Each structure stands twice: as C-alpha cells, then as structure tokens.
Amino acid sequence: MRRTRLLAFALCALLLLPLAACKQPSDNPAESTEPVGTTDESTEPETEAPTEAETEPPINPAVQNQPLITEQAFTDPAREYRALKIEHNFNGLPGATPAEKAASLIEYGFGGAACNMVWDQNYLQPGQSLNEFAAFVDAAHKQNVRIWLYDEYGYPSGAAGNLTVKDHPEYAAVRLVQHTMSGGDSDVRSMNLPDGFVSVEHAYLLSEGQTLPLEVTVQDDKMVFCGVDAPWTAYVYCAANYCYGFEWNSSYPNILNRDAVARFIEVTFDTYAGAIPDFAGAVEAIFDDEAQLLAAHHLMPANLRNPVLPYDYDIFETFAAKYGYDLKPLLHLVYSGEGAEAQRVRAHFYAHVGDLVAENFFGQVQAWAQAHGTQLSGHLLLEEQMQYHLPVYGNYIQSSKNM
C-alpha cells in the first residue's frame, strides 16, 4: 500500500514538472502578479498535507539488504528459537540420569521437548513411572531445556488413554441419529435401533402441516410407535455411541460436555501439576493434539453415509437459552432442507456447537493452564482447510481464541 502511494506521488511530480518550469512562484508578495485579495475560481482547493506515512521515503537499498539476523544467530540460534522434539518415550533419550537425558536434547540441536509420561499401563497413575517423568521435567527446567506438555496417551486429545470415561460412561461422545418413516394410517410401526443405541431423545410426526407428538417405546431391538389416520412422516432421534474404534482410543469423551472435559483436566493436568516440581516454571505450554467432534467422521468411512449430529444430553436446553426457541420440533431442518427457515436453524445449531466446543473444551483447558502459570498452545485439526472447521470443531476462530 505504501509503495503504491509513493509511485502515485512520483507520477504526479513528473506530470507537474513542465508547469513548474514555466512559472515559479515568488516568495515576495510584492513581486507577485496576482492581484491581492482575488482568487481564481478554477483553482483546485488546497489539499491536506500528506500524512507522515505517505511522505516516508523509499527504503534505502543499503538498509534493505542488511540481514535481519546474523549468520551466527542463524546457524546457532538461541534455545528459545529451536525446535522442540516430540518425545513420547523420554526414557529412550540418551543418558543414564534425568539430567543427562534432558541435556541430550540440546546436544542434538533441539531447544527442548513436547513430551509426556511413557505410554503404558501406568499412564497418569501415581508411582515410579510418574516420578521418573517428573524428575526428567525438573532436570530439564534446571538446565533451561524447554518443556511443552503433550496432553494425551495416543490421539486425539481428550481421552487420557481411556481414563476420562473409564468410570463415567455418561461422558462418552454420542451422536444424534435421525430415523424416518412415512405412512398414512394409525397402524403399529417399528424401526431398527441404531448401532450403539443409548436412548430415544425426541420424536414427532409431521402430518398435514402440523407437528404431532410421537410416543416411542423400545422393544427388543426395535423402536415401536403408532401413526395417525392421515399422511404422515415420523422422525425419531436417538442418542448413540460411536461404534468404531478411533485410532488409539476405544472410547472418546464428549468435548461438548463441560463435566466430561473437567474430568479430562482432572485426571491429566491435575496429576502432572501435583507431581512436577515448580510446574509453572517448568512447563512452558500445553500441547493439545487435535481434540475434535467425532461426528465429522461420518464424512469419511463408506459405511457411515447418514448425516450425524454431534450431541450432548442438555443441548436442547442450552440452545433454547441462547436462541430463544425450541429446537426439538425443528430437528429435521438441521439434517435437510433448503428454505430460509432450514438454513437459519442449521446455522444456529452449528454456531451453538462451535461455542460449546470453544467454551467447554478449549476454554476450560486454557483457564486451567493460565491458573497454573502456563498456556494452551493448540492445535486444531485440519485448520488449513475451511471446509473442515465446522464438522470437526464448529468454529475455528472461537476455539483458537483460547490458545
């Protein structure tokens, strides 16, 4: 922008040179041929003086070509500018003692490590394994070796291996599955339960422009209900667990759920903070590895074709508190529909999901980190491609504000 303005001023100056050569104004008012007190109506009004930025001279080439960093600083950068080694097994580092293991990172050219307890059956359990990791972090801190705390056993962050949901199955991530059926009479009908069925959360009939309540009972592996004596479409919404293993984790918590995330914080960060001497001084940042909504994965496997909504058991209440209307009789519009109302409802739903992820997961973790003298570093999954932001965590900007 500055270069454009400078070129414009230069061009104006070149165009005005012939005029300046023809008539040079006098510094002495008595020598001026212009009558005193008269004005030329054709003269352009005086423009404001250029701002300081506009009159700034071009960059001096001698200054422009000076390096911003010395060769010595580039080839041998300060520790704060060096890469951190992702190290999931600090015991595998060279050295017999925690101090020697920490020093080896510097010997190999790193500034430090993003690391965690060894991934085994003792993960986050009190005892020798935790004490050894704490000793390593303490030794690194005393040698000015930088430490970021990797917050998970495997991937993605949130499960703490399986400790978050181990004693709290209600904290597991669930999806909201839509089942539909059409008819025109009041006969008894049934539909199969979805895989991973937990509960029927809501149901209704749409018939002749009206939304009618629908009672659904579960009998064996079926959802049973009765229609009405008019054309109708039944919509049944079930909470269901995710029925496919997700990389390392056999279960994954619901990152929309504040209590589930609080449990993850308790078993992970409270454990580390209680074991590591001078936690605030030793741990520069927490590295979160792509906590996410598992509902996004219906986009990828070929056998999961039906739309899946991320869900929490109180989402209808929190939605109504935020937007002032009941989402339940409009759920079918979240799944499909091209009209203005469908677009409005769908936009509200996913905006609410984004807010819940940002507040309940990243917001809680960052609040804990700041209260304990460190920071949440991030990061988010597939942040480079905007089409993934909404299904994976709802809202990239809202979530990243907490990092």
N, C-alpha and C positions, 0 to 999 in steps of 0.2 A: 504494500500500500504506500509506504514512504517513498519507494523508488518510483512509483507511478506519479506521485505528486511532484517529485524532483524533475522528472522528464517533462511534465507539463509546464513547469515554470521555465525550464530551459528553452522549450519550444516558443513560449510567449516572448522570452527575451530576444530570441533570434528574429521573430517577426517584427519586433518593435525597434530593432537597430536602425533601419533606414529612417524612421521618423525621428529618432534621437539625433541622427546626423544632420537632418535638415534644420532643426530648431532646438537650440539649447536654452533652457530657461535661465534667467539671470537671478543671481542671489540678491541683487539690489532692487527693491520695489520701484525706485525712481527710474531705472533703466527699462522697466517693463513697458511694452507697447500695449498691454491690455488695460483698458480703462478701469480705474479704481471703482469698486462698488458694482461692477457689472459682471454678469455670469453668462456663460454660453450654455443655453438650454440643451444643446445637442451633446454636451459633455457628459460622459458616463458618471454616475455618482461615485464618490470615492469609496473604494473597497476597504474592508477591515484589514489591518496589518496581519500578515501571515503569522500563524502560531509558531511557537518555538520548534515544534516537531517538523513543521513544514519548511523552516529555514535551516534545519540541520544540514550541514554539508555532507557530501557523499563520504562514504567510508574511505579513509586513507588506505591505499593498497598496501603500504608498508605495515600498517597496523593489522589489516585484514589477513595478511599472510603469516602473522605471528602465531605460533601454536598456542592453543588454549591449555595444553598440558605438556610438561617437559617429557623428553624421551625417557628419562629415568623414572618419572612417575607413571608413565605408560607401561614400561617393561617390568617395573617392580612396584605395582600400586599399593597404596596403604591397605591395611587389612579391611577397613570398612568398605572398600570398593571391590573386594574379591568375591568370587562365587562361593556359595555355601554348598557343601556336598550333602545330597540326600542320603542319609545313612540310617537304614532300618535295623542294622545289627552293629552297634558301636563296639561290641566285643571283638568283632572281626578286624578292627583297626590295628595297625602295628603297635607293639608296645606291651609291656608286662603290667604296667600300672595305669590307673585312670589318667594321670598326668602325662605319661608317655603317649597314650592313645590320643589325647587331645592335641599334644604337640605334633603328632604325625600329620594332622590336617594342615598345619602351617608348613611343614616340610614338603608336602606335596603341592603347595601353592594355593590352598583354599583359605578363605577367611574364617571358616568355621563350618558348622553343620546344621542341617534341618534334620532332627533325629527324634527317636522315641525309644521306649523300652523295647527289649527284644520281644519279638512276636512269638510267644509260646504260651503254654497253659498257665504261666504265672503273670500274664499281662495285667497290669494295674492291680495286682494283688500285693499285699504287704509281705515283706520278706527279703531274701538276699537279692533277687533279681532287681527289685525296685531300688534297693540300697546301692547296688552297683551302678545303676544308671544315674542316681542322684550324685554319687561320688564323681562320676565322669563329668557331669554338667558343672559341678562345683570346681573341679580341676580346670576345666576349660575356662570358666569365668575368671579364675585366679591368674590365668595366662593370657587374658584378653582375647580368647578364642570365642568368636561369636556363636551363639546358640539360638536357633529357632526350634520351637517345639512342634513336631509333627503330631497331630492330634488323633490318630486312628490306628487301629490294627487292620491293615488292608485298605480297602477303598469301597465306597466313598465315605467321607467323614460323617459321623453321627451315631454309628452303631456301637463304638467302643468294643469292637470284636462282635460280641453279642450281648454285652453287659447292660446296655440301655434297656432292652426289652426282656432280658432273661427272667426277671421276677415281676415284670409288668407287661403282660401280653396286650393290655389295652393301649400301650404306647406304640404298637407296631403300625407301620404305614398301611393305610387302607385306601381303596379306590371306590368310587361310586359308579355302580354298573346299572345301566338302563335296560330293562326288558319291556318289549311292547307286543301287543296282540290286538287284533281288531275283530269285531263281531257285530251281531245285530239282534241278540236275544239275551235273556236272563239265565241261560244255562250255566252250569258249573264249568269253569275252565281251569287249566293248570299250565304252568311253565316250569321248566327245569331250574334248579338252583344254580347260580354261577359257581365256578371253581373258587374255593377259598371263602365261601359264604360265611358271613358273620351275623347279619341281621337285615330285616326289611326296614328301611329308613323312612320311606314315604311311598304312597301310591294314590292314583286317581284315574278317573275316566274322563275323557273328552267326548261329549255327546251333544250334537246339535247346538254347538256354540257354548255349551256350559261345561264347567269343571265340577265333577261329582266326586265325593269321597269314595274311596275303594278300600274295603277290608280284605286283607290278605292273610291267610294262615299258612303255616309251613307244615306239611305232612310228608314224612319221609324225606325224599329228595325233591319235592315239588312245592311250588307256590300256588295255592288254590284260591280262587275268587269266583264271584258271580258277576255276569254282565247285566245289562238292562235291556228292556224291550224297545230298542231304538238303535240306530247305527252308533257304534262307539269304538274308541281306541283306548286300551288300557296301558298305563305307564306305571311300571313298578321299579323302584330304585332300591338297590341293595348295597350295603357296605360289604366289601370282600377284601380279603388279604391278597397280596401279590403272591402268585403261586409259582414263581420261577426264581431260582437262586440268582443273587446278584453278585457276581464275582466272588469275593471272599466271604460275603455275608450271607448267612442262611436266613437272616431277618434284618429288617431295617426300620428305624423309628420314623414316626410321623413328624416331619420337620415343621408342619403347620401347628403342631400341638405344643403349647408352652410348657406343659408339665413333662412331656417326653424329652424336650430339649434340656430342661432343667436337670433331668436325670442324667443325660449325657454329660453335662457340665460337672455334675457331682462326681460321677464315677471316674471321669477323666481328669479334669483340671484341678479339682479339689485334691485328688490323690497326688498329682505331681507337686502341687504347691505345698502340700504337707510334708513332702519328702525332700525336696530340693532346698538346700540352704540358700538364703538370700535369693529367693525366686525372682523378685522384681529386678534385681541387679543382673542375674544370670541369664534370664530368658528375655531376649530382645523382642521376640514376636511369636505369635502362634500361627502356624501354617495349617489352614483348613483345606482339605483336598476334595473340593467339588461336592459339598453337600447338595442334595437335589431332590426333586419330586420324582418318584419312580413312575408316576403316571405317564411321563414322557415316553417311556419305553414301549408303549403300545404302537408308537410310530415305526418301530424298527423290526421286531420279530414278525414273521409272516403269519404266525398263528394267532396273533392278537390284533384283529382287524377292527373291532368295535371301539368307538370312542370311549375313553376312560377319563373320568374326572378325579383330580386329587381331592381328598375329602378328609374332614375331621368331624367328629360327632357333634360339635356345637357350632358348625359353620353356618347353619341357618340362622341361629340367634345372633352371631357376630355380624353376619351380613345385614340382617334387618336393623341392627343398631347403627350400622354405618350408612345404609342407603335408604332406610325408612320404608321399606316394603318387604313383603314376604316372598321369598324366592321359591318356596316349595311348590305352589301351583303353576309355576313357570319353568320348572326344571327342563321340560322337553325343549325349551328355546335355548338352553345352554348347549344342548347337543346338536341342534339343527335349526334351520330357519333362516330366511334371507331378508325378512322385513325389518323395519326400523326398530320394533319392539324387541325382536330376537337379537339384533345387533347391540342394543342398549343393555339387555340383560346379560348377554355373553361378555360384553366389555366390563360390566360391573363385577361379574363373578371372577374373571381372571385378574382384574385390578385388586380385588379383595384377597385373592390367593397370593399375589405378589406382596401385598402389605403384610400378610401373616408370615410369610417366609422371612421377609426383611426384619420384622419386629421380633418374632418368636425364636428364630434360629440365629441369624447373624447379629441381630440387636442384642440378644441375651449373651451371646459369646463375647461380643465386644465390650459390653458392660462389665462382665466378669473380668475380662483382660485388663481393662483400664483400672478397675478397683484393685487389681493385684499388680499394678505397675508395669504392664506390658501392653501389647496391641495385637489386634487381629489383622494378619497380613492379607487374607484372602486365601484361595481364589475361587472363582466361579467356573463352572463347566461351560465350554463352548462359547465363551464370551466374545470370540471373534466373529460369530455369525448370528445376526439379529433374529433370524427365524427360530432359533433355539431358546432364546431368552424366556419367552412366555411359557412354553411347556415344561422347561427344566426348573425354573425358579420363579417365574411370574413376572419379575421386573428387575432388570439388571441394575438400573440406577438406584432404586430403593435399597437393594441388597448391598451394593458396593459402597453406599454412604456409611455403612457400619464397618469399614475396613480402613 
